């Protein structure tokens, strides 16, 4: 599990239906399927994010995977390094 200190803000949208989920100032609400915040005495809160990823059922040895740009950007901000051939969108 990736664990780094980030700033997380969760709230309601002022004029729209839905929620705001900001990670280090970036609204990632469209890429979040679920979010759990765990509080443990003497430690900073731990946020566990369940991200929306496209799933492609296949039984082939070679497959192309499509990832929404919002999900890709979030994973990069969390420390993921995309494959070399896709490092630049």
C-alpha positions, -999 to +999 in steps of 0.1 A: +000+000+000+013+035-009+014+057+022+025+093+019+013+125+037-012+143+015-038+170+021-074+156+017-106+176+017-140+160+015-172+180+013-205+188-005-206+208-037-221+242-030-244+245-061-244+209-075-254+175-065-224+154-055-193+156-034-158+172-036-129+150-030-096+170-032-062+154-029-035+181-026-058+206-042-069+184-071-105+175-074-105+137-079-142+130-071-148+116-106-121+090-101-132+078-066-156+049-062-152+048-024-132+064+004-126+052+039-109+073+066-095+055+096-086+074+128-060+058+152-049+075+184-015+093+180-013+089+142-025+110+113-058+098+097-054+071+070-075+075+039-080+045+017-092+053-018-111+029-041-105+042-076-127+037-107-107+018-132-120+004-165-119-034-165-116-054-197-123-091-194-100-110-217-082-143-223-054-131-245-017-127-238-017-091-251-042-065-243-045-027-244-058-011-212-077+021-213-075+042-182-095+075-178-072+105-177-084+115-143-075+081-129-041+082-146-033+116-132-043+106-097-021+075-098+009+095-110+003+120-082+003+091-058+037+079-071+028+054-099+052+055-129+034+048-161+051+024-187+078+042-206+059+041-239+030+060-222+049+083-199+037+113-218+000+116-227 
